[in-house]
């Protein structure tokens, strides 16, 4: 399954860690899900939309990709269509660790 243009806006592309320790899902345009306007890098204002996990999601190593210099962001898919094929199983695994 290829992730289409609408999917790029409506499903998590990556998660960014907030100052509170929660993780905010962002769409492919790096906007919080459901927000279609650019908010720059001040994602902390969306803490109420962020989630907590029962473990460090970066430790799951379930196909998630993160920049080598980052401990505060990981990606669920890339422009490589092979990552689209396993997207839903990775998202389901990740969501099983959400608390609250």
Secondary structure, DSSP 4 states (H G I P E B T S, - for coil): ----HHHHHHS-SEEEE-TTS-EEEE-TTS-BTT--S--TT-GGGGGGG-BEESS-GGGS-SS-B--TT-SSEEES--SSHHHHHTHHHHHHHHHTTEE-
